[in-house]
């Protein structure tokens, strides 16, 4: 088991469990549209089953939710940067696509500097989504990328993608460290 998945097996405190269970029950009542004894009993049973499934099989927990909420600005910034890079790269690939420039493919291998397999996979997919580059292999933090031309290979090892993913990893590490030291999740 890697460090990345240790939030999945956290123990949920009884207060957190009660809040989650109450939310599920209220949601059930809202969906039902009225309140009878039968609806309330089924709601209690269904809420318990959904909560148990989410907690034990999906790894749901309030701390994991807080971490996801804290990562929203990082993820939004990453998505915006990715879209911008796709647009810029698409414009650069047009001369190759219409035959004005000749493609001189280059294969580049570099260490991403990322610790988490998920981050490496996101980086590899981001590079592949960017026109003019394809990730050929990714293993142990090292990526092999085919670039349409040597110009596309310049600076690929220190892209803004890598820097943003390193910030996301640092935010996760800070969150996990505050959790281990007994600090509240809000301090991360």
PyMOL CGO cylinders between C-alpha atoms (Angstrom):
from pymol import cmd
from pymol.cgo import CYLINDER

trace = [
    CYLINDER, 0.00, 0.00, 0.00, 1.42, 3.37, -0.96, 0.3, 1, 1, 1, 1, 1, 1,
    CYLINDER, 1.42, 3.37, -0.96, 1.32, 6.54, 1.11, 0.3, 1, 1, 1, 1, 1, 1,
    CYLINDER, 1.32, 6.54, 1.11, -1.16, 7.94, -1.34, 0.3, 1, 1, 1, 1, 1, 1,
    CYLINDER, -1.16, 7.94, -1.34, -3.99, 5.70, -0.26, 0.3, 1, 1, 1, 1, 1, 1,
    CYLINDER, -3.99, 5.70, -0.26, -3.60, 5.87, 3.52, 0.3, 1, 1, 1, 1, 1, 1,
    CYLINDER, -3.60, 5.87, 3.52, -6.53, 8.30, 3.84, 0.3, 1, 1, 1, 1, 1, 1,
    CYLINDER, -6.53, 8.30, 3.84, -8.80, 5.51, 2.60, 0.3, 1, 1, 1, 1, 1, 1,
    CYLINDER, -8.80, 5.51, 2.60, -8.40, 3.51, 5.79, 0.3, 1, 1, 1, 1, 1, 1,
    CYLINDER, -8.40, 3.51, 5.79, -8.82, 6.27, 8.35, 0.3, 1, 1, 1, 1, 1, 1,
    CYLINDER, -8.82, 6.27, 8.35, -11.16, 5.77, 11.29, 0.3, 1, 1, 1, 1, 1, 1,
    CYLINDER, -11.16, 5.77, 11.29, -14.21, 8.00, 11.19, 0.3, 1, 1, 1, 1, 1, 1,
    CYLINDER, -14.21, 8.00, 11.19, -14.99, 9.64, 14.53, 0.3, 1, 1, 1, 1, 1, 1,
    CYLINDER, -14.99, 9.64, 14.53, -18.48, 9.08, 15.93, 0.3, 1, 1, 1, 1, 1, 1,
    CYLINDER, -18.48, 9.08, 15.93, -19.39, 12.79, 15.60, 0.3, 1, 1, 1, 1, 1, 1,
    CYLINDER, -19.39, 12.79, 15.60, -18.38, 12.77, 11.95, 0.3, 1, 1, 1, 1, 1, 1,
    CYLINDER, -18.38, 12.77, 11.95, -20.28, 9.54, 11.39, 0.3, 1, 1, 1, 1, 1, 1,
    CYLINDER, -20.28, 9.54, 11.39, -23.38, 11.02, 13.00, 0.3, 1, 1, 1, 1, 1, 1,
    CYLINDER, -23.38, 11.02, 13.00, -23.23, 14.13, 10.83, 0.3, 1, 1, 1, 1, 1, 1,
    CYLINDER, -23.23, 14.13, 10.83, -22.82, 12.10, 7.66, 0.3, 1, 1, 1, 1, 1, 1,
    CYLINDER, -22.82, 12.10, 7.66, -25.62, 9.72, 8.65, 0.3, 1, 1, 1, 1, 1, 1,
    CYLINDER, -25.62, 9.72, 8.65, -27.92, 12.64, 9.53, 0.3, 1, 1, 1, 1, 1, 1,
    CYLINDER, -27.92, 12.64, 9.53, -27.20, 14.32, 6.20, 0.3, 1, 1, 1, 1, 1, 1,
    CYLINDER, -27.20, 14.32, 6.20, -28.03, 11.10, 4.31, 0.3, 1, 1, 1, 1, 1, 1,
    CYLINDER, -28.03, 11.10, 4.31, -31.26, 10.67, 6.27, 0.3, 1, 1, 1, 1, 1, 1,
    CYLINDER, -31.26, 10.67, 6.27, -32.36, 14.27, 5.63, 0.3, 1, 1, 1, 1, 1, 1,
    CYLINDER, -32.36, 14.27, 5.63, -31.49, 13.85, 1.96, 0.3, 1, 1, 1, 1, 1, 1,
    CYLINDER, -31.49, 13.85, 1.96, -33.68, 10.71, 1.89, 0.3, 1, 1, 1, 1, 1, 1,
    CYLINDER, -33.68, 10.71, 1.89, -36.61, 12.62, 3.42, 0.3, 1, 1, 1, 1, 1, 1,
    CYLINDER, -36.61, 12.62, 3.42, -36.19, 15.45, 0.89, 0.3, 1, 1, 1, 1, 1, 1,
    CYLINDER, -36.19, 15.45, 0.89, -36.19, 12.96, -1.99, 0.3, 1, 1, 1, 1, 1, 1,
    CYLINDER, -36.19, 12.96, -1.99, -39.26, 11.19, -0.58, 0.3, 1, 1, 1, 1, 1, 1,
    CYLINDER, -39.26, 11.19, -0.58, -41.22, 14.44, -0.46, 0.3, 1, 1, 1, 1, 1, 1,
    CYLINDER, -41.22, 14.44, -0.46, -43.18, 13.61, 2.70, 0.3, 1, 1, 1, 1, 1, 1,
    CYLINDER, -43.18, 13.61, 2.70, -42.61, 11.96, 6.05, 0.3, 1, 1, 1, 1, 1, 1,
    CYLINDER, -42.61, 11.96, 6.05, -44.38, 8.84, 7.22, 0.3, 1, 1, 1, 1, 1, 1,
    CYLINDER, -44.38, 8.84, 7.22, -43.27, 6.15, 9.63, 0.3, 1, 1, 1, 1, 1, 1,
    CYLINDER, -43.27, 6.15, 9.63, -42.56, 3.78, 6.73, 0.3, 1, 1, 1, 1, 1, 1,
    CYLINDER, -42.56, 3.78, 6.73, -40.47, 6.37, 4.84, 0.3, 1, 1, 1, 1, 1, 1,
    CYLINDER, -40.47, 6.37, 4.84, -38.57, 7.26, 8.02, 0.3, 1, 1, 1, 1, 1, 1,
    CYLINDER, -38.57, 7.26, 8.02, -37.75, 3.59, 8.81, 0.3, 1, 1, 1, 1, 1, 1,
    CYLINDER, -37.75, 3.59, 8.81, -36.65, 2.87, 5.25, 0.3, 1, 1, 1, 1, 1, 1,
    CYLINDER, -36.65, 2.87, 5.25, -34.68, 6.13, 5.29, 0.3, 1, 1, 1, 1, 1, 1,
    CYLINDER, -34.68, 6.13, 5.29, -32.84, 5.09, 8.46, 0.3, 1, 1, 1, 1, 1, 1,
    CYLINDER, -32.84, 5.09, 8.46, -32.02, 1.69, 6.95, 0.3, 1, 1, 1, 1, 1, 1,
    CYLINDER, -32.02, 1.69, 6.95, -30.99, 3.02, 3.52, 0.3, 1, 1, 1, 1, 1, 1,
    CYLINDER, -30.99, 3.02, 3.52, -28.91, 5.82, 5.09, 0.3, 1, 1, 1, 1, 1, 1,
    CYLINDER, -28.91, 5.82, 5.09, -27.07, 3.27, 7.24, 0.3, 1, 1, 1, 1, 1, 1,
    CYLINDER, -27.07, 3.27, 7.24, -26.37, 1.05, 4.22, 0.3, 1, 1, 1, 1, 1, 1,
    CYLINDER, -26.37, 1.05, 4.22, -25.17, 3.96, 2.06, 0.3, 1, 1, 1, 1, 1, 1,
    CYLINDER, -25.17, 3.96, 2.06, -22.98, 5.31, 4.85, 0.3, 1, 1, 1, 1, 1, 1,
    CYLINDER, -22.98, 5.31, 4.85, -21.47, 1.87, 5.54, 0.3, 1, 1, 1, 1, 1, 1,
    CYLINDER, -21.47, 1.87, 5.54, -20.79, 1.29, 1.86, 0.3, 1, 1, 1, 1, 1, 1,
    CYLINDER, -20.79, 1.29, 1.86, -19.22, 4.74, 1.40, 0.3, 1, 1, 1, 1, 1, 1,
    CYLINDER, -19.22, 4.74, 1.40, -17.07, 4.49, 4.52, 0.3, 1, 1, 1, 1, 1, 1,
    CYLINDER, -17.07, 4.49, 4.52, -15.80, 0.95, 4.06, 0.3, 1, 1, 1, 1, 1, 1,
    CYLINDER, -15.80, 0.95, 4.06, -15.70, 0.33, 0.33, 0.3, 1, 1, 1, 1, 1, 1,
    CYLINDER, -15.70, 0.33, 0.33, -15.18, 3.80, -1.13, 0.3, 1, 1, 1, 1, 1, 1,
    CYLINDER, -15.18, 3.80, -1.13, -12.89, 5.08, 1.61, 0.3, 1, 1, 1, 1, 1, 1,
    CYLINDER, -12.89, 5.08, 1.61, -15.09, 8.08, 2.33, 0.3, 1, 1, 1, 1, 1, 1,
    CYLINDER, -15.09, 8.08, 2.33, -14.25, 10.16, 5.37, 0.3, 1, 1, 1, 1, 1, 1,
    CYLINDER, -14.25, 10.16, 5.37, -14.64, 13.76, 6.45, 0.3, 1, 1, 1, 1, 1, 1,
    CYLINDER, -14.64, 13.76, 6.45, -10.87, 14.36, 6.42, 0.3, 1, 1, 1, 1, 1, 1,
    CYLINDER, -10.87, 14.36, 6.42, -10.63, 13.07, 2.89, 0.3, 1, 1, 1, 1, 1, 1,
    CYLINDER, -10.63, 13.07, 2.89, -13.46, 15.44, 1.91, 0.3, 1, 1, 1, 1, 1, 1,
    CYLINDER, -13.46, 15.44, 1.91, -11.67, 18.37, 3.55, 0.3, 1, 1, 1, 1, 1, 1,
    CYLINDER, -11.67, 18.37, 3.55, -8.51, 17.52, 1.63, 0.3, 1, 1, 1, 1, 1, 1,
    CYLINDER, -8.51, 17.52, 1.63, -10.44, 17.48, -1.63, 0.3, 1, 1, 1, 1, 1, 1,
    CYLINDER, -10.44, 17.48, -1.63, -11.99, 20.87, -0.85, 0.3, 1, 1, 1, 1, 1, 1,
    CYLINDER, -11.99, 20.87, -0.85, -8.56, 22.30, -0.04, 0.3, 1, 1, 1, 1, 1, 1,
    CYLINDER, -8.56, 22.30, -0.04, -7.24, 21.05, -3.39, 0.3, 1, 1, 1, 1, 1, 1,
    CYLINDER, -7.24, 21.05, -3.39, -9.99, 22.69, -5.48, 0.3, 1, 1, 1, 1, 1, 1,
    CYLINDER, -9.99, 22.69, -5.48, -8.02, 25.93, -6.13, 0.3, 1, 1, 1, 1, 1, 1,
    CYLINDER, -8.02, 25.93, -6.13, -4.92, 23.93, -7.10, 0.3, 1, 1, 1, 1, 1, 1,
    CYLINDER, -4.92, 23.93, -7.10, -6.90, 21.64, -9.41, 0.3, 1, 1, 1, 1, 1, 1,
    CYLINDER, -6.90, 21.64, -9.41, -8.75, 24.58, -11.00, 0.3, 1, 1, 1, 1, 1, 1,
    CYLINDER, -8.75, 24.58, -11.00, -5.45, 26.38, -11.65, 0.3, 1, 1, 1, 1, 1, 1,
    CYLINDER, -5.45, 26.38, -11.65, -4.00, 23.19, -13.13, 0.3, 1, 1, 1, 1, 1, 1,
    CYLINDER, -4.00, 23.19, -13.13, -7.00, 22.72, -15.42, 0.3, 1, 1, 1, 1, 1, 1,
    CYLINDER, -7.00, 22.72, -15.42, -6.78, 26.34, -16.61, 0.3, 1, 1, 1, 1, 1, 1,
    CYLINDER, -6.78, 26.34, -16.61, -3.03, 25.99, -17.28, 0.3, 1, 1, 1, 1, 1, 1,
    CYLINDER, -3.03, 25.99, -17.28, -3.65, 22.74, -19.17, 0.3, 1, 1, 1, 1, 1, 1,
    CYLINDER, -3.65, 22.74, -19.17, -6.31, 24.32, -21.36, 0.3, 1, 1, 1, 1, 1, 1,
    CYLINDER, -6.31, 24.32, -21.36, -4.03, 27.28, -22.10, 0.3, 1, 1, 1, 1, 1, 1,
    CYLINDER, -4.03, 27.28, -22.10, -1.13, 24.98, -23.02, 0.3, 1, 1, 1, 1, 1, 1,
    CYLINDER, -1.13, 24.98, -23.02, -3.40, 22.94, -25.29, 0.3, 1, 1, 1, 1, 1, 1,
    CYLINDER, -3.40, 22.94, -25.29, -4.47, 26.12, -27.14, 0.3, 1, 1, 1, 1, 1, 1,
    CYLINDER, -4.47, 26.12, -27.14, -0.87, 27.37, -27.45, 0.3, 1, 1, 1, 1, 1, 1,
    CYLINDER, -0.87, 27.37, -27.45, 0.42, 24.00, -28.63, 0.3, 1, 1, 1, 1, 1, 1,
    CYLINDER, 0.42, 24.00, -28.63, -2.42, 23.60, -31.11, 0.3, 1, 1, 1, 1, 1, 1,
    CYLINDER, -2.42, 23.60, -31.11, -1.40, 26.89, -32.70, 0.3, 1, 1, 1, 1, 1, 1,
    CYLINDER, -1.40, 26.89, -32.70, 2.23, 25.72, -32.88, 0.3, 1, 1, 1, 1, 1, 1,
    CYLINDER, 2.23, 25.72, -32.88, 1.28, 22.38, -34.48, 0.3, 1, 1, 1, 1, 1, 1,
    CYLINDER, 1.28, 22.38, -34.48, -0.73, 23.96, -37.34, 0.3, 1, 1, 1, 1, 1, 1,
    CYLINDER, -0.73, 23.96, -37.34, 2.35, 24.56, -39.59, 0.3, 1, 1, 1, 1, 1, 1,
    CYLINDER, 2.35, 24.56, -39.59, 3.29, 20.89, -39.21, 0.3, 1, 1, 1, 1, 1, 1,
    CYLINDER, 3.29, 20.89, -39.21, -0.26, 19.76, -39.94, 0.3, 1, 1, 1, 1, 1, 1,
    CYLINDER, -0.26, 19.76, -39.94, -0.59, 21.77, -43.18, 0.3, 1, 1, 1, 1, 1, 1,
    CYLINDER, -0.59, 21.77, -43.18, 2.88, 20.83, -44.40, 0.3, 1, 1, 1, 1, 1, 1,
    CYLINDER, 2.88, 20.83, -44.40, 4.64, 24.19, -44.03, 0.3, 1, 1, 1, 1, 1, 1,
    CYLINDER, 4.64, 24.19, -44.03, 7.15, 22.71, -41.59, 0.3, 1, 1, 1, 1, 1, 1,
    CYLINDER, 7.15, 22.71, -41.59, 8.66, 19.25, -41.56, 0.3, 1, 1, 1, 1, 1, 1,
    CYLINDER, 8.66, 19.25, -41.56, 8.36, 17.20, -38.38, 0.3, 1, 1, 1, 1, 1, 1,
    CYLINDER, 8.36, 17.20, -38.38, 11.67, 16.06, -36.88, 0.3, 1, 1, 1, 1, 1, 1,
    CYLINDER, 11.67, 16.06, -36.88, 10.53, 13.81, -34.05, 0.3, 1, 1, 1, 1, 1, 1,
    CYLINDER, 10.53, 13.81, -34.05, 12.57, 13.71, -30.87, 0.3, 1, 1, 1, 1, 1, 1,
    CYLINDER, 12.57, 13.71, -30.87, 12.28, 11.37, -27.91, 0.3, 1, 1, 1, 1, 1, 1,
    CYLINDER, 12.28, 11.37, -27.91, 13.04, 12.89, -24.53, 0.3, 1, 1, 1, 1, 1, 1,
    CYLINDER, 13.04, 12.89, -24.53, 13.40, 11.03, -21.24, 0.3, 1, 1, 1, 1, 1, 1,
    CYLINDER, 13.40, 11.03, -21.24, 13.35, 12.89, -17.95, 0.3, 1, 1, 1, 1, 1, 1,
    CYLINDER, 13.35, 12.89, -17.95, 12.67, 12.52, -14.23, 0.3, 1, 1, 1, 1, 1, 1,
    CYLINDER, 12.67, 12.52, -14.23, 9.45, 14.30, -13.29, 0.3, 1, 1, 1, 1, 1, 1,
    CYLINDER, 9.45, 14.30, -13.29, 10.42, 14.83, -9.65, 0.3, 1, 1, 1, 1, 1, 1,
    CYLINDER, 10.42, 14.83, -9.65, 6.93, 13.72, -8.59, 0.3, 1, 1, 1, 1, 1, 1,
    CYLINDER, 6.93, 13.72, -8.59, 6.52, 11.25, -5.73, 0.3, 1, 1, 1, 1, 1, 1,
    CYLINDER, 6.52, 11.25, -5.73, 2.99, 9.99, -6.24, 0.3, 1, 1, 1, 1, 1, 1,
    CYLINDER, 2.99, 9.99, -6.24, 1.99, 7.62, -9.02, 0.3, 1, 1, 1, 1, 1, 1,
    CYLINDER, 1.99, 7.62, -9.02, -1.25, 9.54, -9.52, 0.3, 1, 1, 1, 1, 1, 1,
    CYLINDER, -1.25, 9.54, -9.52, 0.68, 12.77, -10.10, 0.3, 1, 1, 1, 1, 1, 1,
    CYLINDER, 0.68, 12.77, -10.10, 2.96, 11.06, -12.62, 0.3, 1, 1, 1, 1, 1, 1,
    CYLINDER, 2.96, 11.06, -12.62, -0.09, 9.67, -14.44, 0.3, 1, 1, 1, 1, 1, 1,
    CYLINDER, -0.09, 9.67, -14.44, -1.74, 13.11, -14.51, 0.3, 1, 1, 1, 1, 1, 1,
    CYLINDER, -1.74, 13.11, -14.51, 1.47, 14.65, -15.88, 0.3, 1, 1, 1, 1, 1, 1,
    CYLINDER, 1.47, 14.65, -15.88, 1.83, 11.92, -18.52, 0.3, 1, 1, 1, 1, 1, 1,
    CYLINDER, 1.83, 11.92, -18.52, -1.78, 12.38, -19.63, 0.3, 1, 1, 1, 1, 1, 1,
    CYLINDER, -1.78, 12.38, -19.63, -1.44, 16.17, -19.66, 0.3, 1, 1, 1, 1, 1, 1,
    CYLINDER, -1.44, 16.17, -19.66, 1.63, 15.94, -21.88, 0.3, 1, 1, 1, 1, 1, 1,
    CYLINDER, 1.63, 15.94, -21.88, -0.23, 13.56, -24.21, 0.3, 1, 1, 1, 1, 1, 1,
    CYLINDER, -0.23, 13.56, -24.21, -3.26, 15.88, -24.36, 0.3, 1, 1, 1, 1, 1, 1,
    CYLINDER, -3.26, 15.88, -24.36, -1.03, 18.75, -25.45, 0.3, 1, 1, 1, 1, 1, 1,
    CYLINDER, -1.03, 18.75, -25.45, -0.70, 18.73, -29.27, 0.3, 1, 1, 1, 1, 1, 1,
    CYLINDER, -0.70, 18.73, -29.27, 2.76, 17.84, -30.55, 0.3, 1, 1, 1, 1, 1, 1,
    CYLINDER, 2.76, 17.84, -30.55, 3.74, 15.60, -27.63, 0.3, 1, 1, 1, 1, 1, 1,
    CYLINDER, 3.74, 15.60, -27.63, 2.91, 12.02, -26.66, 0.3, 1, 1, 1, 1, 1, 1,
    CYLINDER, 2.91, 12.02, -26.66, 3.98, 10.24, -23.50, 0.3, 1, 1, 1, 1, 1, 1,
    CYLINDER, 3.98, 10.24, -23.50, 5.43, 6.92, -24.61, 0.3, 1, 1, 1, 1, 1, 1,
    CYLINDER, 5.43, 6.92, -24.61, 6.27, 5.50, -21.17, 0.3, 1, 1, 1, 1, 1, 1,
    CYLINDER, 6.27, 5.50, -21.17, 5.99, 6.45, -17.52, 0.3, 1, 1, 1, 1, 1, 1,
    CYLINDER, 5.99, 6.45, -17.52, 7.60, 4.43, -14.73, 0.3, 1, 1, 1, 1, 1, 1,
    CYLINDER, 7.60, 4.43, -14.73, 9.00, 5.30, -11.31, 0.3, 1, 1, 1, 1, 1, 1,
    CYLINDER, 9.00, 5.30, -11.31, 8.60, 9.02, -11.89, 0.3, 1, 1, 1, 1, 1, 1,
    CYLINDER, 8.60, 9.02, -11.89, 10.47, 8.93, -15.21, 0.3, 1, 1, 1, 1, 1, 1,
    CYLINDER, 10.47, 8.93, -15.21, 8.68, 9.85, -18.42, 0.3, 1, 1, 1, 1, 1, 1,
    CYLINDER, 8.68, 9.85, -18.42, 9.59, 9.15, -22.01, 0.3, 1, 1, 1, 1, 1, 1,
    CYLINDER, 9.59, 9.15, -22.01, 7.96, 11.65, -24.36, 0.3, 1, 1, 1, 1, 1, 1,
    CYLINDER, 7.96, 11.65, -24.36, 7.91, 11.82, -28.16, 0.3, 1, 1, 1, 1, 1, 1,
    CYLINDER, 7.91, 11.82, -28.16, 7.91, 15.42, -29.38, 0.3, 1, 1, 1, 1, 1, 1,
    CYLINDER, 7.91, 15.42, -29.38, 6.98, 16.51, -32.89, 0.3, 1, 1, 1, 1, 1, 1,
    CYLINDER, 6.98, 16.51, -32.89, 10.07, 18.70, -33.10, 0.3, 1, 1, 1, 1, 1, 1,
    CYLINDER, 10.07, 18.70, -33.10, 13.08, 19.64, -30.94, 0.3, 1, 1, 1, 1, 1, 1,
    CYLINDER, 13.08, 19.64, -30.94, 11.37, 22.97, -30.17, 0.3, 1, 1, 1, 1, 1, 1,
    CYLINDER, 11.37, 22.97, -30.17, 8.58, 21.11, -28.37, 0.3, 1, 1, 1, 1, 1, 1,
    CYLINDER, 8.58, 21.11, -28.37, 11.15, 19.19, -26.31, 0.3, 1, 1, 1, 1, 1, 1,
    CYLINDER, 11.15, 19.19, -26.31, 12.78, 22.34, -24.89, 0.3, 1, 1, 1, 1, 1, 1,
    CYLINDER, 12.78, 22.34, -24.89, 11.97, 22.72, -21.20, 0.3, 1, 1, 1, 1, 1, 1,
    CYLINDER, 11.97, 22.72, -21.20, 9.65, 19.72, -21.08, 0.3, 1, 1, 1, 1, 1, 1,
    CYLINDER, 9.65, 19.72, -21.08, 11.30, 18.44, -17.90, 0.3, 1, 1, 1, 1, 1, 1,
    CYLINDER, 11.30, 18.44, -17.90, 10.38, 21.61, -16.00, 0.3, 1, 1, 1, 1, 1, 1,
    CYLINDER, 10.38, 21.61, -16.00, 6.92, 22.39, -17.38, 0.3, 1, 1, 1, 1, 1, 1,
    CYLINDER, 6.92, 22.39, -17.38, 4.33, 24.37, -15.49, 0.3, 1, 1, 1, 1, 1, 1,
    CYLINDER, 4.33, 24.37, -15.49, 2.44, 21.08, -15.19, 0.3, 1, 1, 1, 1, 1, 1,
    CYLINDER, 2.44, 21.08, -15.19, 5.20, 19.56, -13.07, 0.3, 1, 1, 1, 1, 1, 1,
    CYLINDER, 5.20, 19.56, -13.07, 5.46, 22.65, -10.88, 0.3, 1, 1, 1, 1, 1, 1,
    CYLINDER, 5.46, 22.65, -10.88, 1.71, 22.73, -10.25, 0.3, 1, 1, 1, 1, 1, 1,
    CYLINDER, 1.71, 22.73, -10.25, 1.60, 19.00, -9.48, 0.3, 1, 1, 1, 1, 1, 1,
    CYLINDER, 1.60, 19.00, -9.48, 4.48, 19.45, -7.03, 0.3, 1, 1, 1, 1, 1, 1,
    CYLINDER, 4.48, 19.45, -7.03, 2.41, 22.15, -5.27, 0.3, 1, 1, 1, 1, 1, 1,
    CYLINDER, 2.41, 22.15, -5.27, -0.55, 19.78, -5.09, 0.3, 1, 1, 1, 1, 1, 1,
    CYLINDER, -0.55, 19.78, -5.09, 1.68, 17.05, -3.63, 0.3, 1, 1, 1, 1, 1, 1,
    CYLINDER, 1.68, 17.05, -3.63, 3.05, 19.53, -1.09, 0.3, 1, 1, 1, 1, 1, 1,
    CYLINDER, 3.05, 19.53, -1.09, -0.51, 20.49, -0.05, 0.3, 1, 1, 1, 1, 1, 1,
    CYLINDER, -0.51, 20.49, -0.05, -1.40, 16.81, 0.40, 0.3, 1, 1, 1, 1, 1, 1,
    CYLINDER, -1.40, 16.81, 0.40, 1.79, 16.18, 2.40, 0.3, 1, 1, 1, 1, 1, 1,
    CYLINDER, 1.79, 16.18, 2.40, 1.07, 19.20, 4.61, 0.3, 1, 1, 1, 1, 1, 1,
    CYLINDER, 1.07, 19.20, 4.61, -2.48, 17.95, 5.20, 0.3, 1, 1, 1, 1, 1, 1,
    CYLINDER, -2.48, 17.95, 5.20, -1.27, 14.44, 6.09, 0.3, 1, 1, 1, 1, 1, 1,
    CYLINDER, -1.27, 14.44, 6.09, 1.46, 15.82, 8.36, 0.3, 1, 1, 1, 1, 1, 1,
    CYLINDER, 1.46, 15.82, 8.36, -1.03, 18.00, 10.28, 0.3, 1, 1, 1, 1, 1, 1,
    CYLINDER, -1.03, 18.00, 10.28, -3.33, 14.97, 10.63, 0.3, 1, 1, 1, 1, 1, 1,
    CYLINDER, -3.33, 14.97, 10.63, -0.51, 12.81, 12.03, 0.3, 1, 1, 1, 1, 1, 1,
    CYLINDER, -0.51, 12.81, 12.03, 0.66, 15.49, 14.46, 0.3, 1, 1, 1, 1, 1, 1,
    CYLINDER, 0.66, 15.49, 14.46, -2.84, 15.79, 15.87, 0.3, 1, 1, 1, 1, 1, 1,
    CYLINDER, -2.84, 15.79, 15.87, -3.64, 19.14, 14.28, 0.3, 1, 1, 1, 1, 1, 1,
    CYLINDER, -3.64, 19.14, 14.28, -7.03, 19.77, 12.81, 0.3, 1, 1, 1, 1, 1, 1,
    CYLINDER, -7.03, 19.77, 12.81, -7.57, 19.39, 9.08, 0.3, 1, 1, 1, 1, 1, 1,
    CYLINDER, -7.57, 19.39, 9.08, -8.35, 23.09, 8.87, 0.3, 1, 1, 1, 1, 1, 1,
    CYLINDER, -8.35, 23.09, 8.87, -4.78, 23.98, 9.82, 0.3, 1, 1, 1, 1, 1, 1,
    CYLINDER, -4.78, 23.98, 9.82, -3.28, 22.37, 6.74, 0.3, 1, 1, 1, 1, 1, 1,
]
cmd.load_cgo(trace, "trace")
